[in-house]
């Protein structure tokens, strides 16, 4: 690809005490693609995306997001850039004391302060419609199933029109049918919101459903990257543990 990457990571290193989690990871995310980062538990997948949004500071390396060096951004500029990045946490992280509507209103009122009440309501309805849950507007998170909470979390993330989506194990803990629904939604969001996405997962059905390109981490390093077909036709034993 010739265009500049949306995210460009070079020689990323991150450790905790004596444990080296990422050891020189380099990868790129390009405009409009779903990049799946695959690896066993403990391979550094979640640490990687937390470094991308600077929830964790790298020990070494450069992370450029939308042309900006994340390590050099002051708080105001960092906050502004983070507003363009949607982060779907593994837990969903909904506010239990708020209704679905209030959960979606919260980021809108903080980030898009110029919007009228009518515009806020329109964006909330569109986001809920896009995840198939318009009828949950006044429900509390405790009244929703695990899959519905995950979809509401996705709606809250997309309601502010992010350019980039980061998904941390989006199908973990869900039954196969609901997992497939979430994978379909990830693709829908890519098309409707023109997002570029990094998807952290070890769910092979999610990989097959969403990946435009795959990066596999092993022992804190990029072991292989390529298309889904590159992985599925590989004779490498380590890769075949996933792609059986």
ABEGO torsion letter per residue (X at the ends): XABBBABBBBGBBBBBEABBABBGBBBBBBBGBBBBBBEBBGAGAAAAAAAAAGABBBABEBBBBGGBBAAABBAAAAAAAAAABBBBBAAGGBBAABBAAAAAAAAAAAABAABBAAAAAAAAAAAAAAAGAAAAAABBAAABBAAAAAAAAAAAAAAAGBABBBBBGAABGBBAAAAAAAAAAAAAAAAAAGBBBBBBBABAAAAAAABABBBBBBGGBBABBEBAAAAAABABAAAAAABX
